[in-house]
Amino acid sequence: MASTTGGFLIGFGLCIFLFSFGASLVLAQYYAQVMEWRDEAEQLYAITHSPAYEAFMSALENISPHANQIADAISLIPGLSPYAEPLRQIGGAGSNMRSVYYASESIYQAIQIFEIAPQYLEYAMIFGLFLMAIGIILVAKARRQK
């Protein structure tokens, strides 16, 4: 029984170690490049989550249906008709601002995860080595008892 458990721990520990080691190698290739973008991502997040940005985004989204009605009315007035099309773009601008808002959240969270990932991968490699060591001890004890 100890031999089987030991073999399982060796195999499982090896899988954890190899997966973590491989992920660390891949992460190491891109880590410096992604961390260069950290300041820009934090700045974008701060801007898109500022009260002024959120208020303006909400205002554009709320004005959008009325802006289309105003654009329809303005398009009938000869001197103001060129301004009708920009008014129709207000809804799209609000929607684009909302997309940037959510994208900045995703980028900010991804960079935070990317920043702490190497540490957790190291912990996983140590855990894998620990499981393998326990497995080797169990297998060795089982073989001595035979």
Residue pairs with C-beta under 8 A, 6 or more apart in sequence:
1 142
2 138
2 139
2 141
2 142
2 145
3 138
3 139
3 142
3 143
5 135
5 138
6 134
6 135
6 136
6 137
6 138
6 139
6 140
6 141
6 142
7 135
7 139
8 135
9 131
9 132
9 134
9 135
9 138
10 131
10 132
10 135
10 136
10 139
11 135
12 131
12 135
13 127
13 128
13 129
13 130
13 131
13 132
13 133
13 134
13 135
14 128
14 132
15 128
16 124
16 125
16 127
16 128
16 131
17 124
17 125
17 128
17 129
17 132
18 128
19 124
20 121
20 122
20 124
20 125
20 128
21 121
21 125
23 117
23 121
24 118
24 121
24 122
24 125
27 114
27 117
27 118
27 121
28 118
31 114
31 118
34 111
34 114
35 111
35 114
35 115
37 111
38 111
38 115
41 104
41 107
41 108
41 111
42 108
42 111
44 100
44 104
44 107
44 108
45 104
45 105
45 107
45 108
47 53
47 104
48 97
48 100
48 101
48 104
48 105
49 101
49 104
49 105
53 97
53 101
54 101
56 97
57 94
57 97
57 98
57 101
58 94
59 94
60 90
60 91
60 93
60 94
60 97
61 91
61 94
61 95
61 98
63 90
63 94
64 90
64 91
64 94
65 91
67 87
67 88
67 90
67 91
68 87
68 88
68 91
70 87
71 83
71 84
71 85
71 87
71 88
72 84
74 80
74 81
74 83
74 84
74 87
75 81
75 84
